[in-house]
């Protein structure tokens, strides 16, 4: 059985602040570190590994151009490096994307110049999900993708999983854009797509458990129900996202696009039955004989 004392601890606000941090980035600056889950893939997750490799390849490119100084201005934004320029070219700027798709945002002159700097603003829903803002950002996101993505790919198949990942990532960007339709701040990161993977995971494997490390306990691993770990994370996203409404959501929340997480998660949970249609998968099951498991 799952220890009741641990359940009460997890649900406490103090524990939530410790685990997820007060100003998270990506999926959150996590102090709870997942290291494994109870489900094992039957096939090698080629697509999941390829996505991780592409993300790191893009990130290393970002590191290489970050050392190249550049002095220019895009709209009202001063660009000081090739990295800044790269982010403005390929990051998801909601106002620019909607304008390119025909939803006229009545952009001012400076905003038009910012959008004009993007080669293909309509495609930034996809390009932005392979970009990251720092080591903690990409390592946290890729760790969660590594833990949960292989099982979702196993359930869907390689091709369907690739389409599913891009689709939930785009829907996450759409959700972020709908809440921040006039925003000209670039949003980058894979966390919206990975939130979709997490939503699919708890539908496919409702009884799975996740082994996590908590530094305050000297990195002693705990086994937690995946639905509790992921479900509580989602509740925090909703609470934080709603709390940020009416203010500059990204700026006021430490650079976190909460509604991208919310939209991606809901899209993943809703669409998984379609993408997994006709394919058998092993339902989440209890891991017998282990303390702290269902």
N, C-alpha and C positions, 0 to 999 in steps of 0.2 A: 504493500500500500504506500501511497504517497504521504510522507509525514505531515500531519496537520500543522505542526509548529512551523515547518518551512513554508507551508501555504500562507499562514498568517503573516510571516515575515515578508514574503514576496508581495503581498497585497498592501503592505504599509507604505505610506507616502515617502518616508525616509529611505526605505529600501529602493523605491522607484527612482529617487533622485540619485542614489548611489550607483545603481545599475546603469541607468540610462544617461545620467549627467544632466545638468541644468541647461546647458547650451550645446546640444548635440549637433553633429555634422554628419551628412550622409544618412545612414540608417540610425544614427545616434552615436555619440562618442561612448562606446559601450565599455562598462567596467565588468560586465558579465560576458565571458568569451566562450562561444560555442566551439567545441572541438570535434564532435561526432554526433551522429544520430543513430537510432536503433535500426533503421532500414538500410539494407544493402542492395545496391544496384545489380541487376543481372547482366547488364551489358555495359561496356565502357562508354562513358558520357562524352563522346567526341564533340558534340556541339557545345556543351557546357565548358569544356576545357578550351575550345577554340574561342569562345566569348571572353574567357578570363585572359587568354593570351593576347587577344586584340586589345582589351582594356589596358593591359600593362604595356603593350607596344605603343599605344597612343600616349600613355602617361610618360614613358621614357622619351618620347618625342617632345612632349611638353617640357620636360626637364632640360632637354638639349637647347630648346629655343628660349628658355627663361633667362639664359645668360647673355642673350643678344639684345643689347639696348636699342631702343627705337624711340624717336621723339616725333609724335604726331598727335592729332586730335581727331576723334571720331564723334561728331555731334558736340556734346558738352563734356565728353570724356577724354582725359589726357592719357594717351597710350605711351608707356615707358619701356615696353619690351615686346619682342615678337610673340611672347606668350600671351600678353594682353590682347594683341591683335588676333591671334589664333582663337582665343576664347570668344572675342566679339564676332569673328567670322562664322564660327561653327557652334557656339552656345545657343541654347533655345531662348530667344527673346520673344516673349508672348505677343507683344504688340506687333512686332515685325512679322511673325509667323501668321497671325490672323490677317494682317494686311495683305500678305502675299497670297493667302488663300481666298481673298476677295471680300473679307469682312473689314470694311473700311473703318479704321480707328481714328480718322481725322488727325493724323500725326502732325505735330508742329515741325518747323524747319530743322531743328537740331535732331529731333527724333527721326525724321526722314533720312537725314545723313547717316545716322547710326544704322538704320535698317538698310540703307543703300550699300553699306560696307559689307553686308552679308551676301556671298555669292549665290546661295540658294536657301533663303530663309524658310521655305516650306519644308525643307528636308532636315531642319535642325532638331525636330522632334527625335530623329534617329541618331544624328551625329552627336548630339549632346550627351546621349546615354553611354557613350564610350569615352567620355572625358571626365577628369577628376581634378580636384583642387589641392591635393596634397597627399602625403604618404598615409596619414590616418584615414583619410577619405577613401582611398582606393583599397587599402588593406582591409578595412572594416567591411566594405561592400563585397569584395571578392571572397572574403572568408565566409560570409553568409551565403553567397552564390555557390561556393564550393560545397557547403554543408547540405543545402536544400535543393540545389538545381539538378544534381545527378539523379535524384529519385523522381523528380517531375519529368525529366527527359526519359527515364526508364519507363514511366507510365504512358507517355505520349508517343514516343518514337522520336528519332533524330530530327526529321524534317518538320514535323508538327511542333516540336519544341522550339525550333529556331523561329518559326513564324509566330508562335505564342509569345516568346520573349520580346520580339520586336513590337508586337501588337500591344501587349500590356504596358510596355515602356512608352509607346506613343500615346496610349490612353491616359497614362499617368501625367505626361507632359500636357495633354489637352486639359485635364482637370486642373493642373496648376495654372494654365493659361486662362481658363474660365474665371478663376478667382482673382487673377492678376492681369486682366485683359489689356490694360494700358501700360503695363510695366515694360521698361526698356532695359532691365537688368538681366544679363545672361544667366541662365540656370544650367548647370552641368551636373552630371553624375548618373550612375546606374541605379540609384536606390529606388526610383519609381518602378523600374522593371523588376528589380529584385523583390520589392514588396509584392508585386504580382506573383512571383514564384512562391513566396511565402504563403500568399492566399491560396494558391493552388495546392501547396503542400499539406496544409491542415485539412483541406477537403479530401485529398487522396489518402492521407495517413493520419486519421483523427486520433489513433491510439499510440502514435509514435512517441518516443522520448528523445530528449537531446541532452548530451553530456556537456556541461558548462563548467568553466573555471571562474571562481570569484576571488580576486586578489586579497580581499580582506580576510579570507579563510586560508591564506597561504597557498593559493592555487589548488586547493583540494577539489576534485571534480564532484559535481552533483548531477544526478539524473533528474530532469524535470520533464513533465508532459509538454510536448511541443505546442499543443493548443493553448496551454497556459502561458508559456513563454511568448509565443507569437501573438496570442490574443491580447495579452496585457500590453505588449508593444503597440498594437493597433489602437487600443483604447487611449494610450498616451498620445498617439498621433492625432486622433480626433480631438481630444481635449486641447492639445497645444494649438492645433489648427484653428479651432473655433475661437480660442482665446486671442489669436492673432488677427482675427477679422476686424476691420475698421482701422487698422494701423498698417504701416508698411510691413507686410507679413514677413518677407524674407529678411529685411534689415532688423526687424524687432525680435526675430527668433534665432539669431545667431547664424543666419545663412541657410536655414533649413526650409525646403519647400514641402511643408507638411501635407498639403493637399495633393501633391504628386504621389506621396506615399499612400494616402487614403485612396485616391483614384486607382492607383496601380493594384493595391491589395484587393479592392472590391472587384476590379476587372478580372484579376486572376482567379478569385474564388468563383466568380460567375461564369467564366468562360471555360474553366477546366473540364467540365463535363462534356463540352462540345469537342475539345481537342483530344480528349481521352476516349472519345466514343469508339466503341468497337475494339478497344485494346484492353486486355486483361492486365490488372496490376495487383500486387499483393497489398491488401489493406493493412493499415497500421496495426500492429499487434503488441501485446505485452511482452516484455523481456523477462522471462521467469527467473526466479532465483537471485535477483539483484536488489539490494536495498535501495529504497528511494524510487522505485519504479511502479507503474501501474501493474 
